[in-house]
Structures are given as structure tokens and as C-alpha cells.
Amino acid sequence: MLVLITYDVSTTDSAGQRRLRQVAKTCLNCGQRVQNSVFECIVDAAEWTSLRLRLLELIDPEQDSIRFYQLGNQYKNKIEHVGTKSSLDLEGPLIL
Amino acid sequence: MLVLITYDVSTTDSAGQRRLRQVAKTCLNCGQRVQNSVFECIVDAAEWTSLRLRLLELIDPEQDSIRFYQLGNQYKNKIEHVGTKSSLDLEGPLIL
């Protein structure tokens, strides 16, 4: 299933920048960064439980906001992109 | 239905800041700002067609990225928020 993760963090201080880097690194293990603080992760239920807990450890809930959107398995026709940085097809064939 | 709109724009220049303000203002007509550049809009099909066109007029596709996610009508159990700035229930009773 696809989980969309949007993360709002102040990057005016170095601690916020570090949290954003850590969140990005964690999400990139199972997905892609489609915008600066928006990530799409393909996970099964067990992976999602683990990923969610890890993210909640990384963020500062007093300062940051993180939102999770469950897009399910039939997500391809639910997403439209316009502009720069179009995303990869995570489940498509890898062409080198 | 709920449409999630994520907008990636450089706000280091005043033109980018202006575009973000315009996108925010447009989205706030039919929804709420849940993060700095993430908006949730409740629209029917006709309203969505109109909103989408308006947003595509506002952004600069050479510099910005905008993504639309269709969450459908049964969206309430698909969204989780952690941290600051929890969002309003757009369809709940208005308590003054």
C-alpha cells in the first residue's frame, strides 16, 4: 500500500534541518521524496507499523507536524503531478 | 470528496512567496491549510475541475511542483496527524 507522509518542520535552525534529513533518510528506505517534505512510501502492514514508530521517534511533536495519508493499493490513478520533479514509478521495471 | 494538494515552491524570492500566498488563498475557499504548503479541500467534481484549473494558472511549472491526491469520500480514517497544528473537522458541526 502507499502511504503519503507530509512533514512540516522549521528548517531555520540546524536541529530542524537535521530532523528533516533523518525523516527523509528513513522514508527513502521504502519510497521516494516527491517534494521537499513530502514522501511516498510503499509498505505492507508490518513495515508501516515499524516505519511509523521510527518517524514518531525522529520528530519533535512540540515543534513539528507530520501527517500520514493511506492511499491503499489502488493509488496510481489517484495521484497527479504538475511541474518540476516528477516522481518515479516505484513498482515499475528498473531501466538502466 | 477530499483532494489533498501539496505545493513545493521556492519562497526565497518574493515571486515564490506571492504564488504560495495565492495558492493558499485559493485552497482556503474550499478547505484548510494543514501544513505550510499542504492543503485539504472538500469539493465535488465540478468544483474540483474549477479549482484545479485555477491552481494550474497560479503556479510556475518551470519552478514549482504541485501534486494532487484524491482521497475520495471515505477519507476520515485514512488520515493521521501527529504534532503541532492539528486540523479542523471540515464537515463537523460549527461550534462558536
N, CA and C atoms of all chains as a GROMACS GRO file, in nm:
protein
  576
    1MET      N    1   0.085  -0.119   0.000
    1MET     CA    2   0.000   0.000   0.000
    1MET      C    3   0.088   0.124   0.000
    2LEU      N    4   0.030   0.233  -0.049
    2LEU     CA    5   0.107   0.359  -0.050
    2LEU      C    6   0.065   0.444   0.071
    3VAL      N    7   0.165   0.491   0.143
    3VAL     CA    8   0.140   0.589   0.249
    3VAL      C    9   0.211   0.718   0.210
    4LEU      N   10   0.133   0.825   0.212
    4LEU     CA   11   0.189   0.956   0.184
    4LEU      C   12   0.222   1.022   0.317
    5ILE      N   13   0.342   1.076   0.326
    5ILE     CA   14   0.388   1.137   0.451
    5ILE      C   15   0.424   1.282   0.423
    6THR      N   16   0.357   1.373   0.492
    6THR     CA   17   0.390   1.516   0.476
    6THR      C   18   0.444   1.564   0.610
    7TYR      N   19   0.556   1.633   0.604
    7TYR     CA   20   0.629   1.669   0.726
    7TYR      C   21   0.656   1.819   0.725
    8ASP      N   22   0.603   1.887   0.825
    8ASP     CA   23   0.622   2.031   0.835
    8ASP      C   24   0.718   2.057   0.950
    9VAL      N   25   0.834   2.110   0.920
    9VAL     CA   26   0.936   2.132   1.021
    9VAL      C   27   1.004   2.265   0.991
   10SER      N   28   1.036   2.338   1.098
   10SER     CA   29   1.112   2.462   1.077
   10SER      C   30   1.256   2.426   1.048
   11THR      N   31   1.304   2.467   0.931
   11THR     CA   32   1.444   2.439   0.898
   11THR      C   33   1.529   2.564   0.913
   12THR      N   34   1.479   2.660   0.992
   12THR     CA   35   1.560   2.779   1.017
   12THR      C   36   1.667   2.750   1.123
   13ASP      N   37   1.650   2.643   1.199
   13ASP     CA   38   1.757   2.606   1.291
   13ASP      C   39   1.817   2.472   1.249
   14SER      N   40   1.939   2.445   1.295
   14SER     CA   41   2.010   2.325   1.248
   14SER      C   42   1.944   2.198   1.300
   15ALA      N   43   1.880   2.203   1.418
   15ALA     CA   44   1.813   2.084   1.470
   15ALA      C   45   1.697   2.044   1.379
   16GLY      N   46   1.622   2.143   1.332
   16GLY     CA   47   1.512   2.116   1.238
   16GLY      C   48   1.563   2.059   1.107
   17GLN      N   49   1.671   2.116   1.055
   17GLN     CA   50   1.732   2.064   0.932
   17GLN      C   51   1.774   1.919   0.951
   18ARG      N   52   1.832   1.889   1.069
   18ARG     CA   53   1.877   1.752   1.094
   18ARG      C   54   1.757   1.657   1.101
   19ARG      N   55   1.647   1.699   1.165
   19ARG     CA   56   1.529   1.612   1.172
   19ARG      C   57   1.474   1.585   1.032
   20LEU      N   58   1.471   1.690   0.947
   20LEU     CA   59   1.422   1.670   0.810
   20LEU      C   60   1.510   1.570   0.734
   21ARG      N   61   1.642   1.581   0.751
   21ARG     CA   62   1.733   1.486   0.685
   21ARG      C   63   1.708   1.344   0.735
   22GLN      N   64   1.685   1.330   0.866
   22GLN     CA   65   1.663   1.196   0.922
   22GLN      C   66   1.530   1.137   0.875
   23VAL      N   67   1.426   1.221   0.871
   23VAL     CA   68   1.296   1.174   0.821
   23VAL      C   69   1.310   1.134   0.675
   24ALA      N   70   1.380   1.216   0.595
   24ALA     CA   71   1.397   1.185   0.453
   24ALA      C   72   1.472   1.053   0.436
   25LYS      N   73   1.580   1.035   0.510
   25LYS     CA   74   1.660   0.913   0.500
   25LYS      C   75   1.575   0.790   0.535
   26THR      N   76   1.495   0.802   0.641
   26THR     CA   77   1.410   0.690   0.684
   26THR      C   78   1.306   0.657   0.577
   27CYS      N   79   1.243   0.759   0.522
   27CYS     CA   80   1.140   0.736   0.420
   27CYS      C   81   1.201   0.679   0.292
   28LEU      N   82   1.322   0.719   0.260
   28LEU     CA   83   1.384   0.674   0.134
   28LEU      C   84   1.416   0.525   0.135
   29ASN      N   85   1.413   0.463   0.253
   29ASN     CA   86   1.432   0.317   0.258
   29ASN      C   87   1.316   0.242   0.194
   30CYS      N   88   1.201   0.306   0.186
   30CYS     CA   89   1.084   0.234   0.135
   30CYS      C   90   1.007   0.318   0.034
   31GLY      N   91   1.070   0.423  -0.017
   31GLY     CA   92   0.992   0.503  -0.110
   31GLY      C   93   1.073   0.615  -0.169
   32GLN      N   94   1.007   0.725  -0.196
   32GLN     CA   95   1.075   0.835  -0.263
   32GLN      C   96   1.029   0.970  -0.206
   33ARG      N   97   1.114   1.068  -0.231
   33ARG     CA   98   1.086   1.204  -0.189
   33ARG      C   99   1.027   1.274  -0.310
   34VAL      N  100   0.899   1.308  -0.305
   34VAL     CA  101   0.835   1.367  -0.423
   34VAL      C  102   0.835   1.519  -0.418
   35GLN      N  103   0.846   1.573  -0.297
   35GLN     CA  104   0.867   1.716  -0.280
   35GLN      C  105   0.961   1.732  -0.160
   36ASN      N  106   0.996   1.855  -0.127
   36ASN     CA  107   1.097   1.877  -0.024
   36ASN      C  108   1.063   1.807   0.108
   37SER      N  109   0.935   1.812   0.147
   37SER     CA  110   0.897   1.747   0.272
   37SER      C  111   0.773   1.659   0.253
   38VAL      N  112   0.764   1.597   0.135
   38VAL     CA  113   0.656   1.503   0.104
   38VAL      C  114   0.718   1.374   0.051
   39PHE      N  115   0.677   1.263   0.111
   39PHE     CA  116   0.734   1.133   0.079
   39PHE      C  117   0.624   1.034   0.049
   40GLU      N  118   0.650   0.946  -0.049
   40GLU     CA  119   0.556   0.838  -0.080
   40GLU      C  120   0.626   0.706  -0.051
   41CYS      N  121   0.569   0.627   0.038
   41CYS     CA  122   0.632   0.501   0.077
   41CYS      C  123   0.539   0.384   0.043
   42ILE      N  124   0.597   0.281  -0.018
   42ILE     CA  125   0.523   0.158  -0.046
   42ILE      C  126   0.558   0.058   0.064
   43VAL      N  127   0.460   0.022   0.144
   43VAL     CA  128   0.485  -0.064   0.259
   43VAL      C  129   0.372  -0.166   0.276
   44ASP      N  130   0.405  -0.279   0.344
   44ASP     CA  131   0.297  -0.367   0.388
   44ASP      C  132   0.263  -0.327   0.532
   45ALA      N  133   0.168  -0.395   0.592
   45ALA     CA  134   0.119  -0.352   0.724
   45ALA      C  135   0.231  -0.356   0.829
   46ALA      N  136   0.314  -0.459   0.827
   46ALA     CA  137   0.420  -0.470   0.927
   46ALA      C  138   0.525  -0.361   0.906
   47GLU      N  139   0.561  -0.338   0.780
   47GLU     CA  140   0.659  -0.232   0.751
   47GLU      C  141   0.605  -0.095   0.792
   48TRP      N  142   0.476  -0.076   0.772
   48TRP     CA  143   0.417   0.053   0.809
   48TRP      C  144   0.422   0.075   0.960
   49THR      N  145   0.391  -0.028   1.037
   49THR     CA  146   0.397  -0.016   1.182
   49THR      C  147   0.536   0.027   1.226
   50SER      N  148   0.635  -0.037   1.167
   50SER     CA  149   0.774  -0.008   1.203
   50SER      C  150   0.815   0.133   1.156
   51LEU      N  151   0.781   0.168   1.034
   51LEU     CA  152   0.817   0.300   0.979
   51LEU      C  153   0.751   0.412   1.060
   52ARG      N  154   0.625   0.395   1.091
   52ARG     CA  155   0.551   0.497   1.166
   52ARG      C  156   0.617   0.523   1.302
   53LEU      N  157   0.650   0.412   1.372
   53LEU     CA  158   0.713   0.428   1.504
   53LEU      C  159   0.846   0.500   1.493
   54ARG      N  160   0.924   0.464   1.391
   54ARG     CA  161   1.055   0.526   1.373
   54ARG      C  162   1.040   0.676   1.348
   55LEU      N  163   0.943   0.712   1.264
   55LEU     CA  164   0.922   0.854   1.234
   55LEU      C  165   0.878   0.931   1.359
   56LEU      N  166   0.793   0.869   1.439
   56LEU     CA  167   0.745   0.938   1.559
   56LEU      C  168   0.858   0.957   1.660
   57GLU      N  169   0.959   0.870   1.653
   57GLU     CA  170   1.076   0.889   1.739
   57GLU      C  171   1.162   1.006   1.691
   58LEU      N  172   1.164   1.026   1.558
   58LEU     CA  173   1.254   1.126   1.500
   58LEU      C  174   1.204   1.269   1.514
   59ILE      N  175   1.072   1.288   1.504
   59ILE     CA  176   1.021   1.424   1.500
   59ILE      C  177   1.012   1.485   1.640
   60ASP      N  178   0.995   1.615   1.646
   60ASP     CA  179   0.970   1.685   1.772
   60ASP      C  180   0.825   1.730   1.770
   61PRO      N  181   0.735   1.659   1.839
   61PRO     CA  182   0.592   1.691   1.827
   61PRO      C  183   0.555   1.828   1.884
   62GLU      N  184   0.645   1.888   1.962
   62GLU     CA  185   0.620   2.022   2.015
   62GLU      C  186   0.642   2.129   1.908
   63GLN      N  187   0.724   2.096   1.808
   63GLN     CA  188   0.759   2.195   1.706
   63GLN      C  189   0.715   2.156   1.565
   64ASP      N  190   0.707   2.025   1.538
   64ASP     CA  191   0.684   1.978   1.402
   64ASP      C  192   0.542   1.926   1.386
   65SER      N  193   0.502   1.909   1.262
   65SER     CA  194   0.375   1.846   1.229
   65SER      C  195   0.404   1.739   1.125
   66ILE      N  196   0.350   1.619   1.150
   66ILE     CA  197   0.364   1.514   1.048
   66ILE      C  198   0.226   1.454   1.024
   67ARG      N  199   0.196   1.428   0.896
   67ARG     CA  200   0.065   1.372   0.861
   67ARG      C  201   0.084   1.250   0.773
   68PHE      N  202   0.000   1.148   0.797
   68PHE     CA  203   0.006   1.023   0.722
   68PHE      C  204  -0.126   1.005   0.648
   69TYR      N  205  -0.118   0.978   0.519
   69TYR     CA  206  -0.238   0.954   0.438
   69TYR      C  207  -0.229   0.816   0.375
   70GLN      N  208  -0.328   0.734   0.402
   70GLN     CA  209  -0.331   0.598   0.348
   70GLN      C  210  -0.396   0.602   0.210
   71LEU      N  211  -0.317   0.574   0.108
   71LEU     CA  212  -0.369   0.576  -0.030
   71LEU      C  213  -0.408   0.437  -0.078
   72GLY      N  214  -0.380   0.332   0.000
   72GLY     CA  215  -0.418   0.195  -0.037
   72GLY      C  216  -0.332   0.139  -0.149
   73ASN      N  217  -0.382   0.033  -0.209
   73ASN     CA  218  -0.307  -0.033  -0.318
   73ASN      C  219  -0.341   0.022  -0.455
   74GLN      N  220  -0.460   0.076  -0.470
   74GLN     CA  221  -0.504   0.128  -0.600
   74GLN      C  222  -0.479   0.279  -0.605
   75TYR      N  223  -0.356   0.317  -0.594
   75TYR     CA  224  -0.325   0.459  -0.579
   75TYR      C  225  -0.286   0.529  -0.709
   76LYS      N  226  -0.253   0.449  -0.812
   76LYS     CA  227  -0.191   0.511  -0.930
   76LYS      C  228  -0.279   0.615  -0.999
   77ASN      N  229  -0.408   0.588  -1.004
   77ASN     CA  230  -0.497   0.685  -1.070
   77ASN      C  231  -0.548   0.792  -0.973
   78LYS      N  232  -0.494   0.794  -0.850
   78LYS     CA  233  -0.537   0.895  -0.752
   78LYS      C  234  -0.439   1.010  -0.741
   79ILE      N  235  -0.329   1.002  -0.816
   79ILE     CA  236  -0.221   1.099  -0.799
   79ILE      C  237  -0.196   1.172  -0.930
   80GLU      N  238  -0.187   1.303  -0.922
   80GLU     CA  239  -0.148   1.382  -1.040
   80GLU      C  240  -0.036   1.477  -1.001
   81HIS      N  241   0.060   1.489  -1.090
   81HIS     CA  242   0.172   1.578  -1.067
   81HIS      C  243   0.180   1.682  -1.178
   82VAL      N  244   0.206   1.806  -1.142
   82VAL     CA  245   0.231   1.911  -1.243
   82VAL      C  246   0.356   1.988  -1.199
   83GLY      N  247   0.443   2.016  -1.293
   83GLY     CA  248   0.560   2.098  -1.263
   83GLY      C  249   0.688   2.019  -1.258
   84THR      N  250   0.783   2.071  -1.183
   84THR     CA  251   0.915   2.010  -1.176
   84THR      C  252   0.914   1.884  -1.092
   85LYS      N  253   1.022   1.807  -1.106
   85LYS     CA  254   1.047   1.692  -1.020
   85LYS      C  255   0.936   1.589  -1.021
   86SER      N  256   0.901   1.538  -1.137
   86SER     CA  257   0.804   1.429  -1.143
   86SER      C  258   0.866   1.305  -1.079
   87SER      N  259   0.783   1.224  -1.016
   87SER     CA  260   0.837   1.112  -0.939
   87SER      C  261   0.854   0.987  -1.024
   88LEU      N  262   0.928   0.893  -0.970
   88LEU     CA  263   0.950   0.764  -1.034
   88LEU      C  264   0.829   0.675  -1.014
   89ASP      N  265   0.815   0.574  -1.099
   89ASP     CA  266   0.718   0.468  -1.076
   89ASP      C  267   0.788   0.363  -0.991
   90LEU      N  268   0.753   0.360  -0.862
   90LEU     CA  269   0.827   0.274  -0.767
   90LEU      C  270   0.813   0.126  -0.797
   91GLU      N  271   0.701   0.090  -0.860
   91GLU     CA  272   0.678  -0.053  -0.881
   91GLU      C  273   0.701  -0.093  -1.026
   92GLY      N  274   0.743   0.002  -1.109
   92GLY     CA  275   0.768  -0.029  -1.249
   92GLY      C  276   0.902  -0.098  -1.268
   93PRO      N  277   0.930  -0.143  -1.391
   93PRO     CA  278   1.059  -0.207  -1.417
   93PRO      C  279   1.173  -0.104  -1.402
   94LEU      N  280   1.285  -0.153  -1.355
   94LEU     CA  281   1.401  -0.066  -1.339
   94LEU      C  282   1.479  -0.065  -1.470
   95ILE      N  283   1.484   0.050  -1.537
   95ILE     CA  284   1.553   0.060  -1.666
   95ILE      C  285   1.684   0.133  -1.644
   96LEU      N  286   1.795   0.065  -1.675
   96LEU     CA  287   1.927   0.126  -1.654
   96LEU      C  288   1.990   0.167  -1.786
   97MET      N  289  -1.580   1.500  -0.202
   97MET     CA  290  -1.456   1.422  -0.190
   97MET      C  291  -1.344   1.511  -0.139
   98LEU      N  292  -1.243   1.447  -0.081
   98LEU     CA  293  -1.129   1.524  -0.032
   98LEU      C  294  -1.015   1.516  -0.133
   99VAL      N  295  -0.961   1.630  -0.168
   99VAL     CA  296  -0.841   1.634  -0.251
   99VAL      C  297  -0.730   1.696  -0.166
  100LEU      N  298  -0.620   1.626  -0.159
  100LEU     CA  299  -0.503   1.675  -0.089
  100LEU      C  300  -0.412   1.742  -0.191
  101ILE      N  301  -0.367   1.861  -0.159
  101ILE     CA  302  -0.283   1.938  -0.251
  101ILE      C  303  -0.151   1.968  -0.182
  102THR      N  304  -0.041   1.923  -0.240
  102THR     CA  305   0.091   1.955  -0.184
  102THR      C  306   0.164   2.041  -0.286
  103TYR      N  307   0.221   2.150  -0.237
  103TYR     CA  308   0.277   2.250  -0.328
  103TYR      C  309   0.420   2.281  -0.286
  104ASP      N  310   0.514   2.255  -0.373
  104ASP     CA  311   0.655   2.280  -0.345
  104ASP      C  312   0.698   2.401  -0.425
  105VAL      N  313   0.733   2.507  -0.357
  105VAL     CA  314   0.769   2.632  -0.423
  105VAL      C  315   0.886   2.693  -0.348
  106SER      N  316   0.978   2.752  -0.421
  106SER     CA  317   1.087   2.822  -0.355
  106SER      C  318   1.034   2.954  -0.302
  107THR      N  319   1.044   2.974  -0.171
  107THR     CA  320   0.997   3.101  -0.114
  107THR      C  321   1.115   3.191  -0.080
  108THR      N  322   1.230   3.163  -0.142
  108THR     CA  323   1.345   3.251  -0.119
  108THR      C  324   1.332   3.379  -0.201
  109ASP      N  325   1.246   3.378  -0.303
  109ASP     CA  326   1.221   3.503  -0.375
  109ASP      C  327   1.076   3.547  -0.355
  110SER      N  328   1.052   3.676  -0.375
  110SER     CA  329   0.921   3.730  -0.345
  110SER      C  330   0.813   3.677  -0.439
  111ALA      N  331   0.851   3.643  -0.564
  111ALA     CA  332   0.752   3.588  -0.657
  111ALA      C  333   0.702   3.452  -0.607
  112GLY      N  334   0.793   3.370  -0.556
  112GLY     CA  335   0.755   3.240  -0.500
  112GLY      C  336   0.666   3.257  -0.378
  113GLN      N  337   0.700   3.351  -0.292
  113GLN     CA  338   0.617   3.379  -0.174
  113GLN      C  339   0.477   3.422  -0.217
  114ARG      N  340   0.471   3.504  -0.322
  114ARG     CA  341   0.340   3.552  -0.370
  114ARG      C  342   0.258   3.434  -0.424
  115ARG      N  343   0.323   3.345  -0.502
  115ARG     CA  344   0.250   3.229  -0.556
  115ARG      C  345   0.197   3.141  -0.442
  116LEU      N  346   0.278   3.120  -0.338
  116LEU     CA  347   0.231   3.038  -0.225
  116LEU      C  348   0.111   3.104  -0.158
  117ARG      N  349   0.115   3.236  -0.140
  117ARG     CA  350   0.000   3.306  -0.081
  117ARG      C  351  -0.125   3.290  -0.166
  118GLN      N  352  -0.107   3.300  -0.299
  118GLN     CA  353  -0.222   3.289  -0.389
  118GLN      C  354  -0.280   3.147  -0.389
  119VAL      N  355  -0.190   3.048  -0.390
  119VAL     CA  356  -0.236   2.909  -0.384
  119VAL      C  357  -0.310   2.884  -0.253
  120ALA      N  358  -0.253   2.935  -0.141
  120ALA     CA  359  -0.318   2.918  -0.011
  120ALA      C  360  -0.456   2.982  -0.010
  121LYS      N  361  -0.464   3.105  -0.060
  121LYS     CA  362  -0.591   3.177  -0.061
  121LYS      C  363  -0.696   3.101  -0.144
  122THR      N  364  -0.654   3.048  -0.258
  122THR     CA  365  -0.746   2.974  -0.345
  122THR      C  366  -0.794   2.847  -0.276
  123CYS      N  367  -0.702   2.774  -0.213
  123CYS     CA  368  -0.740   2.649  -0.147
  123CYS      C  369  -0.829   2.675  -0.025
  124LEU      N  370  -0.808   2.788   0.041
  124LEU     CA  371  -0.885   2.815   0.163
  124LEU      C  372  -1.032   2.843   0.134
  125ASN      N  373  -1.065   2.867   0.007
  125ASN     CA  374  -1.206   2.882  -0.029
  125ASN      C  375  -1.284   2.753  -0.013
  126CYS      N  376  -1.215   2.641  -0.016
  126CYS     CA  377  -1.286   2.512  -0.012
  126CYS      C  378  -1.221   2.416   0.085
  127GLY      N  379  -1.137   2.468   0.173
  127GLY     CA  380  -1.074   2.373   0.262
  127GLY      C  381  -0.985   2.440   0.363
  128GLN      N  382  -0.880   2.373   0.400
  128GLN     CA  383  -0.794   2.424   0.506
  128GLN      C  384  -0.648   2.396   0.474
  129ARG      N  385  -0.565   2.476   0.541
  129ARG     CA  386  -0.421   2.462   0.529
  129ARG      C  387  -0.375   2.376   0.646
  130VAL      N  388  -0.331   2.255   0.620
  130VAL     CA  389  -0.296   2.167   0.731
  130VAL      C  390  -0.146   2.172   0.762
  131GLN      N  391  -0.067   2.212   0.665
  131GLN     CA  392   0.074   2.240   0.687
  131GLN      C  393   0.109   2.360   0.600
  132ASN      N  394   0.233   2.405   0.607
  132ASN     CA  395   0.269   2.528   0.537
  132ASN      C  396   0.234   2.525   0.389
  133SER      N  397   0.259   2.412   0.322
  133SER     CA  398   0.227   2.402   0.179
  133SER      C  399   0.148   2.276   0.149
  134VAL      N  400   0.061   2.238   0.243
  134VAL     CA  401  -0.028   2.122   0.225
  134VAL      C  402  -0.170   2.166   0.258
  135PHE      N  403  -0.260   2.138   0.165
  135PHE     CA  404  -0.398   2.184   0.176
  135PHE      C  405  -0.494   2.066   0.156
  136GLU      N  406  -0.602   2.066   0.233
  136GLU     CA  407  -0.706   1.965   0.214
  136GLU      C  408  -0.833   2.037   0.171
  137CYS      N  409  -0.886   2.000   0.056
  137CYS     CA  410  -1.005   2.067   0.003
  137CYS      C  411  -1.118   1.967  -0.014
  138ILE      N  412  -1.236   2.006   0.032
  138ILE     CA  413  -1.357   1.925   0.013
  138ILE      C  414  -1.430   1.983  -0.107
  139VAL      N  415  -1.442   1.904  -0.214
  139VAL     CA  416  -1.501   1.955  -0.338
  139VAL      C  417  -1.587   1.847  -0.404
  140ASP      N  418  -1.681   1.891  -0.486
  140ASP     CA  419  -1.747   1.795  -0.574
  140ASP      C  420  -1.674   1.800  -0.709
  141ALA      N  421  -1.720   1.719  -0.803
  141ALA     CA  422  -1.644   1.705  -0.930
  141ALA      C  423  -1.632   1.838  -1.004
  142ALA      N  424  -1.739   1.916  -1.008
  142ALA     CA  425  -1.734   2.044  -1.080
  142ALA      C  426  -1.642   2.143  -1.011
  143GLU      N  427  -1.652   2.148  -0.878
  143GLU     CA  428  -1.565   2.239  -0.802
  143GLU      C  429  -1.418   2.200  -0.821
  144TRP      N  430  -1.393   2.069  -0.827
  144TRP     CA  431  -1.255   2.024  -0.842
  144TRP      C  432  -1.198   2.066  -0.979
  145THR      N  433  -1.278   2.052  -1.083
  145THR     CA  434  -1.235   2.092  -1.216
  145THR      C  435  -1.195   2.239  -1.216
  146SER      N  436  -1.278   2.320  -1.154
  146SER     CA  437  -1.253   2.464  -1.148
  146SER      C  438  -1.130   2.496  -1.062
  147LEU      N  439  -1.123   2.434  -0.945
  147LEU     CA  440  -1.010   2.460  -0.854
  147LEU      C  441  -0.878   2.418  -0.919
  148ARG      N  442  -0.877   2.302  -0.980
  148ARG     CA  443  -0.754   2.251  -1.042
  148ARG      C  444  -0.704   2.348  -1.151
  149LEU      N  445  -0.796   2.394  -1.236
  149LEU     CA  446  -0.757   2.488  -1.342
  149LEU      C  447  -0.701   2.618  -1.284
  150ARG      N  448  -0.766   2.668  -1.180
  150ARG     CA  449  -0.721   2.792  -1.117
  150ARG      C  450  -0.579   2.775  -1.060
  151LEU      N  451  -0.555   2.660  -0.994
  151LEU     CA  452  -0.422   2.637  -0.936
  151LEU      C  453  -0.316   2.626  -1.045
  152LEU      N  454  -0.351   2.561  -1.155
  152LEU     CA  455  -0.252   2.546  -1.263
  152LEU      C  456  -0.219   2.681  -1.328
  153GLU      N  457  -0.314   2.774  -1.320
  153GLU     CA  458  -0.285   2.910  -1.368
  153GLU      C  459  -0.190   2.984  -1.274
  154LEU      N  460  -0.202   2.954  -1.145
  154LEU     CA  461  -0.125   3.031  -1.045
  154LEU      C  462   0.022   2.989  -1.036
  155ILE      N  463   0.047   2.859  -1.053
  155ILE     CA  464   0.184   2.812  -1.027
  155ILE      C  465   0.274   2.837  -1.148
  156ASP      N  466   0.404   2.827  -1.124
  156ASP     CA  467   0.502   2.834  -1.231
  156ASP      C  468   0.557   2.693  -1.252
  157PRO      N  469   0.512   2.622  -1.356
  157PRO     CA  470   0.553   2.481  -1.371
  157PRO      C  471   0.701   2.463  -1.400
  158GLU      N  472   0.768   2.571  -1.438
  158GLU     CA  473   0.913   2.562  -1.460
  158GLU      C  474   0.990   2.559  -1.328
  159GLN      N  475   0.929   2.613  -1.223
  159GLN     CA  476   0.999   2.625  -1.095
  159GLN      C  477   0.932   2.549  -0.981
  160ASP      N  478   0.800   2.531  -0.989
  160ASP     CA  479   0.726   2.475  -0.877
  160ASP      C  480   0.683   2.331  -0.908
  161SER      N  481   0.643   2.263  -0.803
  161SER     CA  482   0.584   2.130  -0.817
  161SER      C  483   0.454   2.130  -0.738
  162ILE      N  484   0.348   2.081  -0.800
  162ILE     CA  485   0.221   2.068  -0.728
  162ILE      C  486   0.169   1.926  -0.752
  163ARG      N  487   0.116   1.866  -0.646
  163ARG     CA  488   0.065   1.729  -0.656
  163ARG      C  489  -0.076   1.724  -0.598
  164PHE      N  490  -0.161   1.646  -0.664
  164PHE     CA  491  -0.300   1.630  -0.621
  164PHE      C  492  -0.324   1.483  -0.587
  165TYR      N  493  -0.380   1.459  -0.470
  165TYR     CA  494  -0.411   1.323  -0.426
  165TYR      C  495  -0.561   1.314  -0.399
  166GLN      N  496  -0.626   1.221  -0.467
  166GLN     CA  497  -0.770   1.202  -0.449
  166GLN      C  498  -0.793   1.106  -0.333
  167LEU      N  499  -0.849   1.158  -0.224
  167LEU     CA  500  -0.874   1.073  -0.107
  167LEU      C  501  -1.017   1.021  -0.103
  168GLY      N  502  -1.103   1.064  -0.196
  168GLY     CA  503  -1.240   1.014  -0.202
  168GLY      C  504  -1.328   1.070  -0.091
  169ASN      N  505  -1.442   1.004  -0.069
  169ASN     CA  506  -1.535   1.049   0.034
  169ASN      C  507  -1.510   0.984   0.170
  170GLN      N  508  -1.452   0.867   0.168
  170GLN     CA  509  -1.428   0.794   0.294
  170GLN      C  510  -1.284   0.820   0.339
  171TYR      N  511  -1.255   0.944   0.366
  171TYR     CA  512  -1.116   0.980   0.392
  171TYR      C  513  -1.081   0.988   0.540
  172LYS      N  514  -1.183   0.994   0.626
  172LYS     CA  515  -1.154   1.028   0.766
  172LYS      C  516  -1.063   0.928   0.835
  173ASN      N  517  -1.080   0.800   0.806
  173ASN     CA  518  -0.994   0.701   0.872
  173ASN      C  519  -0.864   0.677   0.795
  174LYS      N  520  -0.839   0.758   0.692
  174LYS     CA  521  -0.716   0.742   0.614
  174LYS      C  522  -0.609   0.843   0.654
  175ILE      N  523  -0.644   0.932   0.747
  175ILE     CA  524  -0.554   1.043   0.779
  175ILE      C  525  -0.516   1.038   0.927
  176GLU      N  526  -0.388   1.053   0.953
  176GLU     CA  527  -0.342   1.063   1.092
  176GLU      C  528  -0.250   1.184   1.104
  177HIS      N  529  -0.267   1.256   1.212
  177HIS     CA  530  -0.183   1.373   1.237
  177HIS      C  531  -0.110   1.357   1.369
  178VAL      N  532   0.017   1.394   1.372
  178VAL     CA  533   0.094   1.396   1.497
  178VAL      C  534   0.170   1.529   1.503
  179GLY      N  535   0.167   1.592   1.619
  179GLY     CA  536   0.245   1.714   1.639
  179GLY      C  537   0.159   1.837   1.644
  180THR      N  538   0.218   1.948   1.607
  180THR     CA  539   0.151   2.077   1.618
  180THR      C  540   0.044   2.095   1.509
  181LYS      N  541  -0.040   2.192   1.527
  181LYS     CA  542  -0.136   2.236   1.424
  181LYS      C  543  -0.228   2.126   1.375
  182SER      N  544  -0.300   2.062   1.465
  182SER     CA  545  -0.399   1.964   1.424
  182SER      C  546  -0.510   2.035   1.348
  183SER      N  547  -0.567   1.966   1.249
  183SER     CA  548  -0.663   2.034   1.161
  183SER      C  549  -0.805   2.026   1.215
  184LEU      N  550  -0.890   2.109   1.158
  184LEU     CA  551  -1.031   2.112   1.192
  184LEU      C  552  -1.104   1.998   1.122
  185ASP      N  553  -1.220   1.961   1.178
  185ASP     CA  554  -1.310   1.870   1.108
  185ASP      C  555  -1.399   1.957   1.018
  186LEU      N  556  -1.370   1.953   0.886
  186LEU     CA  557  -1.437   2.044   0.793
  186LEU      C  558  -1.586   2.019   0.783
  187GLU      N  559  -1.627   1.895   0.806
  187GLU     CA  560  -1.768   1.862   0.788
  187GLU      C  561  -1.842   1.848   0.920
  188GLY      N  562  -1.772   1.871   1.030
  188GLY     CA  563  -1.836   1.859   1.161
  188GLY      C  564  -1.920   1.982   1.192
  189PRO      N  565  -1.994   1.979   1.305
  189PRO     CA  566  -2.074   2.095   1.343
  189PRO      C  567  -1.984   2.213   1.378
  190LEU      N  568  -2.030   2.331   1.346
  190LEU     CA  569  -1.953   2.452   1.376
  190LEU      C  570  -1.990   2.497   1.518
  191ILE      N  571  -1.894   2.492   1.608
  191ILE     CA  572  -1.920   2.531   1.747
  191ILE      C  573  -1.855   2.667   1.773
  192LEU      N  574  -1.938   2.764   1.810
  192LEU     CA  575  -1.887   2.900   1.832
  192LEU      C  576  -1.880   2.932   1.982
   0.00000   0.00000   0.00000
